[in-house]
Amino acid sequence: MQHDDYIEQLIAKEKIELAIKEFMTGTKLNEQSDLYSSLILISGQFYGNKQDKIRNLLSEANYRTTLARIRHSLNEYLKEYKPLEGYEFDNILETETKPSVAPIVKNTVIVITATTTETRGILKVFKEKLGAEIKMGMEGRQAVNYLGQINQTQIIHTQCEAGSGGAAGAQAAATNLINRLKPSSVIMPGIAFGLQKSKQSIGDILVPTHIRQYEKTRVGENETFERGDRIPPSSNLLSLLRLISSRWEEPKIHFGPIVSGEKLVDNKEFVEYLLKKEPEAIGGEMEGVGLYSAAYGANVDWILFKAIVDWGEGKTDDFQKKSSEKVAELLFEVLTILVSE
């Protein structure tokens, strides 16, 4: 079978990823090339459209238009990049006997991270646990990773910019996906700084009993008055994490107030200031205010939990990778129980 005929049949059967793989293999194109990046983008857009079709957000006609565009793009590429002479195909089309059936999706949980290291931890653990490649796509204007499905709940991940505010911060990212996907829960795993050094260790995981917003203040003549909110996470998710912590051996899980603001804290004096304002605080981070603002306003369950990687001073990247992976393992445990049948 000719290279272009084979790809044409793969597209007709909606096997876009396999069509792109065959195109790359047959033409021996470098995966670092600009063309490869374009093909991956096409794959992500197709998968996002397929999810929209499953959720009845995209009509059959528009879905077919997407397939036609993909077919056209690959055919145009084939005119420029010819397959190697004598290249043989594994013709799975002849041996395929059962049509593919779209999985039943009844619910969605959104996962949000704020750094590349946090995201890599999530991708590594979910690929290991679910044993499948993680697809990328678009949900509206938000780039996402489709982490997979647990029972009948799809897990969709996105990465926001550091901090709560701004056009791409935690609040904007969470709001965009909440409005589009109508999830049952929004969860933010990640990394943070600890505030109780005598009782904590690097790698321990912090779970808020409430988030304390430290940015809101009233500045008087002789004193600064704190006016920030104190918002508890959703009670069902907090109680679930308490139960998990009772049988979670390492790393240790701590519960208590967490301070949240826009500052990347790397200053001993500011750490002392935070402890003076919130003596019982167990740690601090940057996205919690945005997360609860988006979820609370939409009546969606939310929680965050983050691993200690420093003490708010003398920051390094030494512990971020391992801590991010440990938090991702806790996330998978939470989801497994949360969406159990």
NORJO-V614046 format. One record per helix or strand of 2 or more residues. SS is the DSSP state (H for helix, E for strand). FROM is the first residue (numbers start at 0). LEN is the number of residues. If there is no record, write none. Layout:
SS|FROM|LEN / SS|FROM|LEN
This chain:
H|2|10 / H|15|12 / H|33|21 / H|59|21 / H|91|4 / E|106|7 / H|115|15 / E|134|5 / E|141|9 / E|152|7 / H|169|12 / E|184|10 / E|204|9 / E|216|3 / E|223|3 / E|229|2 / H|234|11 / E|252|8 / H|267|10 / E|282|3 / H|287|11 / E|300|10 / H|319|19
